[in-house]
Amino acid sequence: MSAFVQYVVVRRDLLHVLKWPTGAVIAQACHACTAVLHQFRDDENVHLYTSQLESMHKVVLEAQNEDSLRTLSTELTASHIDHTLWIEQPENIATCIAAKPYPKEQVQKHFKKFKLFK
């Protein structure tokens, strides 16, 4: 079995431009990860990924702003990569993308342009 990975892309500008607290930004990633696992809870990849909780692998990357996050979501949709674009309420802004777990070699190319979140 290939190693499964879940890619998570969070907006960096939430911290530095919009001055959100760190905890609020982390919560966005948590919301998106929970949502995508629930949305695709019957998917075989999700079952395999969550069947070995201590072996889960996530890669957390940063998007520069909302436009780059929405562009990624459009690209993932066009490539049939299941994901959740988290829209925070009541602000109604896109804050994070979490992809459904996939074998790394299947999805890595879609995330190469993003740096690790620091």
C-alpha positions as CSV (number, residue, x, y, z in Angstrom):
1,M,0.0,0.0,0.0
2,S,1.3,3.5,-0.9
3,A,1.8,5.9,2.0
4,F,-1.2,8.2,2.3
5,V,-0.7,11.9,3.0
6,Q,-3.1,14.7,3.7
7,Y,-2.2,18.1,2.4
8,V,-3.4,21.2,4.3
9,V,-2.9,24.7,3.0
10,V,-3.5,27.6,5.3
11,R,-3.4,31.3,4.5
12,R,-0.3,32.9,5.8
13,D,-1.7,36.4,5.6
14,L,-4.2,35.6,8.4
15,L,-1.4,35.9,10.8
16,H,0.7,38.8,9.4
17,V,-1.8,41.0,7.5
18,L,-5.1,40.4,9.2
19,K,-3.4,39.9,12.6
20,W,-5.5,36.8,13.6
21,P,-4.3,35.1,16.8
22,T,-2.2,32.0,16.2
23,G,-4.8,29.8,17.8
24,A,-7.5,31.0,15.5
25,V,-5.3,30.2,12.4
26,I,-4.6,26.7,13.8
27,A,-8.3,26.3,14.3
28,Q,-8.9,26.9,10.6
29,A,-6.7,23.9,9.7
30,C,-8.5,21.8,12.3
31,H,-11.9,22.8,10.8
32,A,-10.8,22.0,7.3
33,C,-9.3,18.6,8.2
34,T,-12.3,17.6,10.3
35,A,-14.7,18.7,7.5
36,V,-12.9,16.8,4.7
37,L,-12.6,13.6,6.7
38,H,-16.3,13.8,7.5
39,Q,-17.4,14.8,4.0
40,F,-15.5,11.8,2.5
41,R,-16.0,9.5,5.5
42,D,-17.2,6.6,3.3
43,D,-14.2,6.9,0.9
44,E,-11.7,4.0,0.9
45,N,-8.7,6.4,1.2
46,V,-10.2,7.9,4.4
47,H,-10.8,4.5,5.8
48,L,-7.2,3.4,5.1
49,Y,-5.8,6.7,6.4
50,T,-7.7,6.7,9.7
51,S,-7.3,2.9,10.3
52,Q,-3.8,3.6,11.6
53,L,-4.1,6.8,13.5
54,E,-0.5,6.7,14.8
55,S,0.7,6.6,11.2
56,M,-1.2,9.6,9.8
57,H,0.9,11.9,7.8
58,K,0.0,15.6,7.1
59,V,1.9,18.3,5.2
60,V,0.9,21.8,6.3
61,L,1.7,24.4,3.7
62,E,1.1,28.2,3.4
63,A,-0.8,30.1,0.8
64,Q,0.0,33.8,0.5
65,N,-3.6,35.1,0.5
66,E,-7.2,34.2,-0.3
67,D,-6.8,34.5,-4.1
68,S,-4.0,31.9,-4.1
69,L,-6.1,29.6,-1.9
70,R,-9.1,29.9,-4.2
71,T,-7.0,29.3,-7.3
72,L,-5.6,26.1,-5.7
73,S,-9.2,25.0,-5.0
74,T,-10.2,25.6,-8.6
75,E,-7.1,23.6,-9.8
76,L,-7.8,20.7,-7.4
77,T,-11.4,20.6,-8.6
78,A,-10.4,20.6,-12.2
79,S,-8.0,17.7,-11.5
80,H,-10.7,15.7,-9.5
81,I,-8.8,16.0,-6.2
82,D,-11.3,15.8,-3.4
83,H,-10.8,18.6,-0.9
84,T,-12.6,21.0,1.4
85,L,-12.2,24.8,1.0
86,W,-13.0,26.0,4.5
87,I,-15.0,29.3,4.6
88,E,-14.9,30.9,8.0
89,Q,-18.1,32.5,9.2
90,P,-19.2,35.1,9.9
91,E,-16.3,36.6,8.0
92,N,-17.2,34.6,4.9
93,I,-13.6,34.2,3.8
94,A,-11.7,31.2,2.6
95,T,-9.0,30.4,5.1
96,C,-7.8,26.8,4.5
97,I,-7.9,23.8,2.2
98,A,-7.6,20.3,3.4
99,A,-7.3,17.6,0.7
100,K,-8.7,14.1,1.3
101,P,-5.9,11.7,2.0
102,Y,-4.3,10.3,-1.1
103,P,-1.2,8.4,-2.0
104,K,1.5,11.0,-2.1
105,E,2.6,10.4,-5.7
106,Q,-1.0,11.0,-6.8
107,V,-1.3,14.6,-5.5
108,Q,2.1,16.0,-4.6
109,K,2.5,17.8,-7.9
110,H,-0.5,20.0,-7.0
111,F,1.1,21.3,-3.9
112,K,4.8,21.8,-4.9
113,K,4.5,25.6,-5.4
114,F,3.6,26.1,-1.7
115,K,6.1,26.3,1.1
116,L,5.9,24.7,4.5
117,F,3.8,26.7,6.9
118,K,6.2,28.5,9.4
